[in-house]
C-alpha cells in the first residue's frame, strides 16, 4: 500500500469528502499519529485510507475548522456555480432573442 503525507489544503474534493466521512464529528486524541519527519520536526496527522493509498493528513487548528465548515463551504461553492450557469444561460438566451429576423431569413433561404 502506498503511503503519502499530505497537508489537508492539498486534498482534492473526493479525498476531502472522504476525510469528512471518516471523521464526521472531528478527530480525537486517539486518532492522532505523531512522528518526526526527515527534518526532525514533530508532525501530527490523521489516517485516511483509500483502496490503494494510506494518507497521513497533517493536522492543525485550521484542519479542525475545515472539517467543521466543510458542508457549508461546499454548499456555497455549488450555489455560486449554479448562479454562474444560470447567468450564462440567460445572457445567451437574450443574445438569441435579439436577432429574430435573422433566424426567419435563414429559414426562408433554405426553402
Secondary structure as GFF3:
##gff-version 3
##sequence-region A 1 111
A	DSSP	beta_strand	2	7	.	.	.	ID=ss1
A	DSSP	three_ten_helix	8	10	.	.	.	ID=ss2
A	DSSP	alpha_helix	13	22	.	.	.	ID=ss3
A	DSSP	three_ten_helix	29	31	.	.	.	ID=ss4
A	DSSP	beta_strand	32	36	.	.	.	ID=ss5
A	DSSP	beta_strand	42	49	.	.	.	ID=ss6
A	DSSP	beta_strand	53	58	.	.	.	ID=ss7
A	DSSP	alpha_helix	61	97	.	.	.	ID=ss8
A	DSSP	alpha_helix	100	109	.	.	.	ID=ss9
###
